Amino acid sequence: MTFGEWLKWFGNLFVKEILTYFIDPASRFILIVPLIIQIFLFGYTATFDLNHAPIAVLNESHGKYSQQLVAQVGASPTFYIRRYLQNASQMKDELNPRDSLAIVHIQSDFDSKLAQGKEGPVQIITDGRNSTTAGLAAAELSMIIQDFNHRYVGVPKGINVEMRAWYNPNLQTQWNIVTALIGTLSFIQVLMLSALSVAREREYGTFDQLLVSPYRPFEILLAKATPPIFIGIAQTFIVVLFAVFWFDIPMRGSLLPLYFGIFIFTLSTVGTGLAISSISQTMQQA
């Protein structure tokens, strides 16, 4: 058999596998809709970034320094001051219904101690029911207070450590999560498709027909492995398009090594799925 004849035979088997995935409306839905939903779901909701988080302020000092500190906190894009409290008894009512994420409490002797060259007491109270967000809020407020010390109070800086993050300079978790979906979503879909391929033949009673066909086992295996690889690469291409053009994540590197790595990753995923499918008797088991 010539290579052209073999390619024609293999193309028929390949088309048969492709039609298996796309001829069923439920299969088309699984291939397209969950991918789009998860891109937006993880892109917009699965984030640890604080943006415009509500906080409350209790300023018992009312001096020059305390007003400057409150102004600097309010000018931060991370927070907005939802309410100015009048006394400490209002703190509980502010945090219990989760109206505010944190409370900045500037005590009455704040300005007088700073004027004497001493440390001014500032208390940060956070809602610990969401410990991750509370920790981020406390860390951000601490950085604002530290910057206030250097800018207004004149605390000696000593050794100044400047941090710079490569590839994600603003440390936006959306950049990490959306780009991670390039591999994660294709892994799930490709693993499912390849794991169901042989099990589907067994369940539908067509596996024996394949074995008695003119195709060799290697050709059958190759035909079942190729469509999930193409689908996986196509899905990663969709995720890359959404990442670059919808979420504005810059693409600095080359696409060639990216897709070469995706191909190797998808190939190993297909191998795992086919191994699962070979020992499964039904699609439910797979």
N, C-alpha and C positions, 0 to 999 in steps of 0.2 A: 504494500500500500504506500503510495506516495504521500509526501507531507501535506499536499493540497487536499487529497482525499481524506486523510486523517483529520485535518483541520475542519473539513466540512462535517464529518461524523461527530467530532467533538463539539462543533458549534450547535448541532441539533440537540445534543444532550445539555449543553449550556443554556440554550433557549428554553428547554423544558424546565430546568431548575429555576430560571428567572421567572417564567410564567407561574410557577408554583407559588412564588412569593407575592406576585402582583395581581394574579387573577382573582384572588379572594379579597373582597372589600375590607374584611376585618384585618387581613395581613397588611394591606396598604395603609390602613389607619394606624396600626402599630408601628409601622416604619416611619411615618411622617409626623403624625400629631404629637405623640409623646416627646419626640425630639424638640419640637418647637416650644411645647409647654415647659419642658425642663430648662431650656435655655433662658426663658424669661423668668421662670420661678427661681432658679439659682442666681441668675444675674441681678435680680432686683431685691430678693428677700433674704437670700443666704449671704449676708454681709455683716461684718463686725465694725464697720465704719460708723462713727457718730457724726451725724449731720443735723444741725438745728435741733439739738436735744434740749428739752425744757428743764430749767433749773430755777431755784428760788434763792433769794439773797436776804440774809438778816444782818444788817449793818447797824451795830450798836455803838460804833465809834463816831461816825458822821464827821470825820476830819478830812483833811486834804488828802492824806495817803489812802485812806479807806475809800474815798470817792474815786480816786484814780484807779485803784484796784478793781472796783466794781465796774468802772467804765471799760477797763481792759478785758474783763471777763465778758461783758456784754458785746464787745466788738469782735469777739472770736466767732468765726463761722461755725464752730463746733456746737456752740450753745446759744440759746436765747433766754433772757431772763423773763420768766413767766410771771413772777410775782415777787414783790418786795414785802417781806414779813415785818411785823411790828414787834413781836416778842417770841421767845423760845417755845411757848406753848402752842404756837401755830405750826411747828415743824411736823408734829405727828399727823395733823390733819392734811398736810401737804404730801407726805410720803405714803401714807396708808392707801389712798385711792390711786396711787401712781400718777398723780398729776405732774409731779416733777421727778426727774431722775436723780437729782442731787440738790443739796442745800449748802451754800457757802455762808458760814457763820463767822462774821468779823466781830470780835469781842470789843468791849467798851474801851479797854486800855490799849488798843492797837496803835493809834496815832501817838499816844504819849510815850509808849515804849520805843517806837521807831525814832521819835525825836531825841530820845536819850541814847540812841545807838544800840538798843537791845532788840531782841527778836519780838516781832509783833505776832500775837496768837491769832491764827486763822484755823477754823475747824471746817472740814469737808465731811458732810454726812451723805452717804449714798444709799440707794435702795438695793440691799443685798439679795433680794429675791432673784435677781438676774446677775449672778456674780461676775460673769464675763463683761457685761456692759458696764456694771458698776466699777470694775477695775479699770476699764478704759477711760471712764469719765473721771475717776480720781487721778489717774496718771496725766490726763490732759489738763485738768485743773492745776495739778502740781507744776506742770511745765509753764502754765500761764503765770503762776505766782513766782516761780523762779525767774522768769523773764521780767516780771515787775520789779523784783529785787535789783536786778542789774540796771534797769532803765531808770527807775525813780529814786530808789533808796541809795544806790551807789554802793552796794555790797561788792567787795573786791572779788574779781572773777578767779584769780589764781590760774590754775590750769583749765583751759577751756577746751572741751571735747566737742568737736563738730562731727555729726553723723551724716553720712550720705548713702542712700540706698540705690544700688544699681538696678536697672531694668524696671523698677517700680518706685520712682523717686518719691511719690506722694504716699506710698504705703497703703494704697487702696486695695482692700480685700476683694473687691469686684474684679480687679485685674487677675488676681490669683485664681479665683473660683471659676470665672468664665473660661480662662485658658485651660484650666484643668478639665473642663468638660470636653475638650477636644479628644482626649483619650478615654474619659470615663463613659460618655454616652455611646461611643462606638463600641467600646468593650462590651457593654451590656447587650446591645442589639446584635452584634456579631456573634457573641457567645450563644445567645438564644436561637438565632437562625441556624447556626451550624449544629447546635445540639439537637434541634428538632428534625434535621434533614433525614438522617437514616431512620430515626424512630418513626417519622411520618410514613416512610415506605413500608415499614413493618406493620404499622397500624392499619394502613390502607390495603395491605396485601399485595403491593406491587414490588416488594423487595426481591422476591424470587424471580419476577420477570426481568429485573435488571441483571440478575446473576446469569440468566440464560441468554441474555442479549449478546450481540457481537462485541460489546465493549469489555475491555480488560478491567480487573479491579482497580488498577492504578488510574485508568481513565475515568471510571466512575467516581473515585475519590477526588480526582482533580476537578471534575465538573461540579461536584458538590461543595468544594472548597472555594472555587473562584467567585461565584455570585456573592457570598457574604463578604469577601474581601473588597469587591467593587462597591458594595453597599456601605461597608464601613468607611472606606475612603471618601465616598460621596457625602456621608453624614459629617465626617470631620471637615470637609470643605464647606458645608453649610454652617457649621459652628464657627469656623474661621471667618467667614463672611459676616456673620452676626457680631463677632467679637470686634472686627475692625471697623465695620461701617455703621453698626447700631450702637455699640457700647464705647466706640472711639478708643479702643485699645490699640496703640501703635504697633505696627508690624515692622520691626527693625531688621530682622535677619532674613535669610534666604528661604524660599519655599521648598527648594529641592531637598536639603537635608531634613526639613520638617516632615515632608511626605515620605521620604525614605524610611525615617524612623517609624512613622505611622504604619507603613507597609509591613515592616518587620514585626511590629507590635500586633497588627491585625492578623498576620499570618500565624503567629503563635497562639492567638486567641482562637482562631479557626481550628487549629490542631487540638486545642483543649476541648472545644465544643464537639468535634467529631469523635474524640475519644469517649466523651460522655454519651454521645448518641449511639456509639457502637455497642455499648453494654446496656442500653435502655430498650425496653420492649415496647413502651408506649410514649406518646408525647407528654402525657402528664408526669410520668416518671422522669423523663429527661428534664 
